[in-house]
Amino acid sequence: RRRRRLRRVLANRESARQTILRRQAIRDELARKVADLSSENETIKKEKDLVMEEYLSLKETNKQLKAQAHDLSLSLF
């Protein structure tokens, strides 16, 4: 009986140790994913800012070209 109880206690300890290691591995993997996603998010934000700058520039150019086209069409008549 004593041996069986001791074996059970040791098995429980080993099981608990394995559970702790498994949880630690999961935490480490999640921390890595958080770091990767944070980095990706920053990259996407910078890309969005560049695209927005280009959009605003093109919008302004388009506005100027429309005004020029309008002035040109008025001068033709």
C-alpha positions as CSV (number, residue, x, y, z in Angstrom):
1,R,0.0,0.0,0.0
2,R,2.7,2.4,1.0
3,R,4.6,1.7,-2.3
4,R,1.5,2.2,-4.3
5,R,0.7,5.5,-2.6
6,L,4.3,6.6,-3.1
7,R,4.1,5.7,-6.8
8,R,0.9,7.6,-7.1
9,V,2.3,10.7,-5.4
10,L,5.4,10.6,-7.7
11,A,3.2,10.1,-10.8
12,N,1.0,13.0,-9.7
13,R,4.1,15.2,-9.2
14,E,5.4,14.2,-12.7
15,S,2.0,14.9,-14.2
16,A,2.0,18.3,-12.5
17,R,5.5,19.0,-13.8
18,Q,4.5,18.1,-17.3
19,T,1.4,20.3,-17.1
20,I,3.6,23.2,-15.9
21,L,6.0,22.7,-18.8
22,R,3.2,22.5,-21.3
23,R,1.6,25.7,-20.0
24,Q,5.0,27.4,-20.1
25,A,5.5,26.3,-23.7
26,I,2.0,27.7,-24.6
27,R,2.8,31.0,-22.9
28,D,6.1,31.3,-24.7
29,E,4.4,30.6,-28.1
30,L,1.7,33.1,-27.3
31,A,4.3,35.7,-26.3
32,R,6.2,35.1,-29.6
33,K,2.9,35.5,-31.6
34,V,2.2,38.8,-29.7
35,A,5.6,40.1,-30.6
36,D,5.3,39.0,-34.3
37,L,1.8,40.5,-34.6
38,S,2.9,43.7,-32.9
39,S,5.7,44.0,-35.4
40,E,3.4,43.2,-38.3
41,N,0.9,45.8,-37.0
42,E,3.6,48.5,-36.9
43,T,4.6,47.7,-40.5
44,I,1.1,47.8,-41.7
45,K,0.5,51.2,-39.9
46,K,3.6,52.7,-41.6
47,E,2.4,51.3,-45.0
48,K,-1.0,52.8,-44.5
49,D,0.5,56.2,-43.6
50,L,2.6,56.1,-46.8
51,V,-0.5,55.1,-48.9
52,M,-2.5,57.8,-47.3
53,E,0.2,60.4,-48.1
54,E,0.2,59.3,-51.7
55,Y,-3.6,59.3,-51.9
56,L,-3.8,62.9,-50.6
57,S,-1.0,64.0,-53.0
58,L,-2.8,62.4,-55.9
59,K,-6.1,63.9,-54.8
60,E,-4.6,67.3,-54.8
61,T,-3.0,66.8,-58.2
62,N,-6.4,65.6,-59.6
63,K,-8.1,68.7,-58.2
64,Q,-5.5,70.9,-59.9
65,L,-5.8,69.0,-63.2
66,K,-9.6,69.3,-63.1
67,A,-9.3,73.1,-62.5
68,Q,-6.8,73.4,-65.4
69,A,-9.2,71.3,-67.7
70,H,-12.1,73.6,-66.7
71,D,-10.0,76.7,-67.4
72,L,-8.9,75.3,-70.7
73,S,-12.5,74.4,-71.7
74,L,-13.6,78.0,-70.8
75,S,-10.8,79.5,-72.9
76,L,-11.8,77.5,-75.9
77,F,-15.2,79.1,-76.1
